[in-house]
C-alpha cells in the first residue's frame, strides 16, 4: 500500500541528540562560527534534527 503524506509532513526525521544520526544540515551548522554554539545547545537539549 502506498502511503501518501501531505506537503508539510517531514518523514524520517525527529528531534534528538544522537550525534551519529544528525542530518547533514545540522552537521554543517557546526562549522559556521555564528551557528556553532546554538547547534551544540540543540544537540545537548535533544532538539537537533536526526534521522529515524
N, C-alpha and C positions, 0 to 999 in steps of 0.2 A: 504494500500500500504506500503510495506517495504521500508524504507529509507536506502540507503547504503552510508556510509561515508568512506572517504579514511583513510589510516592508520595514517596520520598525523593530522586528524581532532580531535579537542577537543570539545566534545559535553556536554552541561550543565554547562559550566564554562565560566566566564567572569571576566575581571578586575573590581575591585570595592573596596569600603571601608566599606561596611556594616559588622560590627563585627559579627552579628548574622548569617551571611551566609558564613563566612570564611570556607574554606576547612580545614579538619583536618591537612593536611600537613602544612598549614600556621599557625595554632594554635600551632602545635608542635615546630615551629621555635621560638615562644615566650619564651619558657623555656630553650633555648640554649643561654647562655650569649653572645656568639660571634655573634649570628644572631638576637638578640632581637631588637636592635636599627634599623637595616636595615628593619626588618619586620614591626616595628611601622611606619617607614617612608613610606613604601609601602602602608600601610593601610591609613595613612593620605593623601597620594597623590593619593589614589584610584587606585593603581596598584596591589593590592593583589588579589589572585585568590579566587573568591566567587562562590557559586552555583547559578545557574539561577533559 
